[in-house]
Amino acid sequence: MTDQPTLAGLAADLDSGRTTSRQLVEACLAAIADPKGEGERVFIHVDKAAALAAADAMDALRKVRAAPSPFAGIPVSIKDLFDIRGQVTTAGSRVLEDSAPAEADAPAVARLRRAGFVVIGRTNMTEFAYSGIGINPHYGTPKGAWQRDVGHVPGGSSAGAAVSVLDGMAHGALGTDTGGSCRIPAAYNGIVGYKPTQRRVPLDGAVPLSSSLDSIGPLARTVACCAAMDAVLADESFTPLVPRPIRGMRLAVPTTIALDDLDEAVAKTFERALATLEQHGAIIERIAVPEFLDIGPISSKGGFAAAESYAWHRYLLTSRGSEYDPRVSVRIMRGESQSAADYIDLFAARRSMIERAEARIAPYDALVLPTTANTPPSIANMADDKAFAKANILSLRNCTLINMIDGCAISLPAHRQGEVPVGLMLAGAGGSDRRIFELAAGIEGVIRG
């Protein structure tokens, strides 16, 4: 659990008059501006005037009992991948800086605004969302939660999104997740990150990485916070989340790939969490999921991400390729060698894998696995290309398993206070979002022992 304010707690404070939206926004702006903090690296753009004006508007509506939702007036951050009307969407890059301002909000942003959330600014990210580490050579790299005096990566690609919530610069964050970009930074920073079933939230108005795999999800402090934001993003009616009892939960630990090459701290924390769940009555079974073995061959030529990102970037790379982060452009360029037949084959292979994987996991309430195979590496160590490549693979690997089977998943903090951050992931087949939230709400208060 968290000792920082939750969305439900803030909503209650706003409703009772114990606080105002202006006070919340001013506190977030102060955290962003703190010269000793990470705000300069967390935000690419802070919309101070608009945020304060929106806060005043929400306070006025609340005075006449006309707030559009219980969460009206709560400040949130927006990943720099999304269109915000009147602003340039740079996607963590320099090559889009001279693009025309967006003519309309992305649907995800519009839905948050419609619920009364206050947009406080655009958060930094891995350039074009193409990494799980969170390094950005253009706008700087915000330090993650672990050992700030040393400086460890925040996780990516929703790097600034996670740190904005961690450091009280926002009370929720809008992110994207193609291979873990909501869950990895959540795991590295000890917060909660959610990847929904892809089809639930429209992708329009967001710079794509892979249209086949991209998902739009929230990062926040608790499961209930993520569930509330997810309902808004999916344009669903919000109903209070009822945690499922741990006793009788049927959880499957996939032994295929997901437990390979774990950092010692990840393995120790994960096994301790499993033991705690069993003590509370969960039924945990370790199972092989051979379908996961298909992902390597399917992606051997770069997979969906390379093919689809190359299609989007190919003209920009021709004209401004030297301005890209080389670690990003080299991955995009893998798509150049894929043929139309290769691309069509990807869909057939993935459809088969999804069908087989869904049948295999159907008897269980959820899969449970470490969110990442590694703990957050230091920023300094990521200057070495080989170290970066290894860390990037280990950060993305487990999350990618779920994107490839078109599932939904949540990352919960599993470490104890003072330990290196480690995330535990609950995942299910596409369409099981509500169940995953209920299961996660049931376990989040106990898995840290």
N, C-alpha and C positions, 0 to 999 in steps of 0.2 A: 504494500500500500504506500501512499505518499503523504507527506506532511505539507505539501504544497496545495494550493486551492484547486478543487475540481470544478468542472463545469456545473455540476449540480449545486455545489456549495456556493459558487459565484452567482448562480441564478437565484438562489434563496436570498443571498445578501442583497442583490439588486431589488428583488421583489419586496423585501422588508424595509428598504431604505438604508440599510447599514453601509452601503457603498453606492456609488454612481458609476455609470459608464465612463464619464470624464475622469474620475479618479483612477479607474482601472487602466484607461489608456495612458494617462499621465505617468502612472507607475511603470508601465511597459516602456514608454518613451524614455524615461529616466534610466531604465536598465540598459536600453540600447545605447544611450549616449554616455554611459559610464566609461571613462577612459581606461579604467582598469579591467574592463570586461571584454567580451568578444563581439560586441555589437557591430563594430566596423567591418568585421569579416563575416558576420552572420547575415547581414542585410546588404543587398545590392542597391535597394532603394527603400527609403522610409517615407511614407506618405503622411507626415505629421499633420498638416493642415486639414486634409480630408478625413483623417482618423478622428481628430478632435471635433470636427463638424458632425461626423456621423454619430459620435458619442453623445453630443448635445442633442441631436435629433432623437436618439433612442431614449435618452433621459426624459425628453419632453413627451414622447409617446407613452412612456411608462407612468408618468404622472397622471395621465388621463386613462390609464388602464387599457391602452391600445398597443402594447408591445406585440410585435409579430410572432414572438415565440418566447419561451422561458429564458432563452439564451441571448436575447436581444441586448446588445451593448457590450458583449464580451469580445475582447480583441483577439484576433487570430492572424497568423502569418500565411503568406501565399508563396509557394515555390516559384522561382523565376521562370518556370516552364509554361505558366498559364497567362492567357490574355487578361488584362485588366483595362477597361475602357480608358483611352487617353494616354496609355503608357506603352512604351516599347518593351516587347518581350524578348529578352536577350538570351535566355536559356543558359546562363552562366558563361556566355561566350562574348568575345569582342566583335565577332563578324556580323552580328545582327544589330549592333548599336545604332546604325543609321537607317534601320527599317522604319516604316511608318507606324505610328502609334495604333494600338488596337482600336477598332471601331466599336467593339462590344466586349463585355465580360464573357469569359468562358462559362459554359453552363454550370460547372462546379462552383466557380466564384459567384455567379449570379444566385445560385441556390443558398450559399452561405449568407450573402447580403440579404436575401429575401427573408431569411430567418432572423435577421437583425445583428448577425455577427459583424464586428467592425474590422475592416481590413487595415492592418497597421503597416504592412510593407511587403516587399518581395525578398525572399530568402535566397542566399547563395547556394550553389549546387555544383556537383561535378559537371563540367562542360557537356552540354547536350545529353546529360543523364547517363553517360556511358562509362560507369565504374561503380563498384561498391565501396570504395575507400573514402571518397569525399574530398580528395585533393583538388584545388583549383588554382592554377598558376596565374590566372588573370585577375581575380578579385581577392586572393588570399584564402587560406584554409583555416576555418575556425577550430579552436581546440575543443576536443570532446571532453566528456566528464572525467575520464581517468587521468589522474596525475597531471593536473593543469601546469604544474611547475616544470614538467618534462615536455608535455605537449604530445598528445596522442590524437590520431585521426578521429573525426566525428562519424565516419561511415557515410556511405553515399547510396544513391546520388542525392537524396534529400538531406544534405548535410546541415545547412543552415536551419532548415525546418526543425530538426531535432533539437539543436542547441537553443533555438529561440524558445522552445517550451521548457527545456532544462533550466535555462537561466532567467525565466520569468519575463522574457521579452514579448511573449504571447502566451495565451492559455490553451491554444490548440494550433495545429498547423496543417495546411493542405499540402500533400505530397503526391508523388507518383511511385509506382512499383512495377517494374518490368522483370526484374530478377532479384528483388529484395529491397528496392530503394526506399520503402517505408520501414520495413522490418529491420534491416541492417543498422541504420542509424539509431533506431529505437533500442536495439540490443546493445550497441556500443555506448549508449548514454543512459541506460537504466530507466527508459520510459516505455510506453506501449505504442506499437505501430501496427496498422491493419492493412492488409491487402484483400480487397473484396473480390467476389466473383466479377470477372471483368465486365460483363454485359450490364451490370447494375448502375454504373455511372458513366455518362457519355464522355467520350474522349475529345470532343470538339473543343477548339480553342486552346489546346495544349500542344506544344511542339512535340512531335512524335519521336520516340526511339524505335519502337517496334509496334506497329498497329495490331499485330496478332497477340502480343503479350502485355502491352501497356495496361495498367490499371490505375485508378485514382483513389487514394485513400487518405485517412487522417493519421496524424501522430499526436498523442496527448498523454496525460499523466496516468489515466486509469482505463480499464476496460470499458466502464460505463461512459467515460468521456468519448472514447473512440466510437462506441455504439451510437451515441447521440449525434456526433458529427456525421457518421456514416449514414444514418437515417436521413439527415438533411441532404447529403450529397446524392443519395439514391432517390430523393423525392418521395420518401415513404413517411407514413405517419409515425411519429415517435411514441413508443410505448416503453414504460420503465422496464429495465432489464432485470429479469428474475434469475439469480444464479442457480445453476444446477447443483444438487448435492454431489459431493465427490464420491460417496459410497455408491458403488455400482457402475461408475463410469467405466466404459470399455475403451481403453486407449491402446493403440498399436505403435510400437517403436520400430520404424523401418531400419533393418540392419543392412540393407543394400545402399552403399555409398554414404548415407547420412552420418554414419558413425566413424568413417575413415579419417585418419590423420587429424584427430581432434587435439587442440592444445590441451595441456594437462589441466589447466583451470577450467576449461569448458567441460571436459569429461567428468571431472570431479563434481562440479556444480550440477551438471545434468543428472548424474547418477544419484546425487543427494536429493534432488527434486523428485525423481522417480520414487525413491524410497519413502519420501514424505507422503507422496500421493498414495502409495500402497498402504502406508500406515493409517491413512484416512479412509481406506476402503475402496480405492480404485483398483480395477482389474487391468493389469498391464501385461501385454503380450508382445514379445519381440518377433517380428515377421520379416520374411524376405519380400521385397517388392522388385522383382526382376525387371519390371517395366522401366524403372529408373535407369537401367543399364542401356536402354535405347537412346537416352538423351545425348550421350557422347557421339555416337555415330550420326544421329540426326543433325547435330550441330557442328560436324567436323569441318565444314566449309564456312563456318561463321554463323550458320543458322538463320533464324528469323531476324534477329537484331541486326546482323551485318547486311543482309539483303534489303531489308526495309529501310534502314537508316541510310544506306548508300543511295537508294532511289530518291530519298528526300534531299540528301546533301550533295549529290554529284556535281551540280553546277556551282554551288558555293565552294566546293573543294577545288574546282578548276580555277576559279577566280581569286579565292582567298585562302587556299589551303595552308599557306605558311603561317597564318594567324591562328590556326587551331592548336590546341594542346596535342603534341605528337602522339601521346598515348591514346588519345581519342581518335585522331584521324587514321591511325594505322589499323584500328579495329573496324572503323567504318569501311575502309578500303578493302577489307576482306570480301565485302559484298560485290565488288566489281567483277570478280571471277566466277560468280554464281550465274548459271544459265537459267533461262525460264523453266526448263525442265527440272533443274535442281530445286527451284523455288516451289514448283507444283508438287514435287515429291515430298517436300517438308510437310505440307498439309495432310497428305495421305498418311504419312508415318505418324504424325501427331494424333490424328483422329483415332488410329488403331491403338496407340499407346493410352490415350485418355479412356477409351472404352474398357481396356483390360485393367487399367489401374483403378478405375471406379468400381469395377466388379470385385477387385481384390480387397479394397478397403471398406466396402459396403457393410460388413458385419460390425464395424467398430464405430464408436461415437466420433473419434478423431484420431489422426496421426499425432504423435508427439516426438519432437526431435530438437536438437540444438538449432537455434536460429542461424548461427554462424559456426564454422569449424574453428575459428580463431578468435582471439581477443584483440582489442584495438592495437595495431602496431603504432610505434612512434612516428610522428611526422618526419623527423630527421631520417629515419631508416627508409622512408619511401622515396628518397632521392635516388636510390639505387634501382635501376629498371628491373633487375631480376627479383629483388625483394618485393617490389611493387607488384609484379605479375603474379608471384606466388600468393601474396596476401590477398590480392583482388580475387583470385580464383577461390580461395578458402572462404572469403566473405560472402561470395555470391552463390556458392555451390548448393547449399541446402535449400535456400529460398527459391532458386531457379527450378528445383524439382517440382515445386508446387505450381509455379507459373506455367510450366510445360504441361501439367495435367489439367490446366484450366481450373485450378482449385481456389479456395480462399484460405487465409491464414492470418494468425495474429502472433506477435512476439510480445512476451511478458518478461520483465526482469526476474531473474532467478537467483542472483547473487545476494549475499548478505552485505550489510553495511561495512565499508572498508575493503571489500574484495573487488577485484577487477570485474567490470560489468560483463554479464553473460545473459543472453536471451534464451528463453524456452519458447518453442513455437508449437502451437496447436493448429492443425490444418485439416481441411475436409474437401470433399468433392465440390465442384461448382454448384451453387444454389443452397449450400448448407450454412450460410452466413449467420443466421440467427442462432443456430445450434452452437456454432463455434463461439459466438459471444457469450452465450449462457454457460458453456463449459469453462471458458476463460474467467468469467466472473466468479465461478465457483472455486477456482483454484488459486486466483491471484493473491489471496490473503494468506495462503499457507505454504506455497512452494519454496519460499525463501527460508523456511524452517524457523 
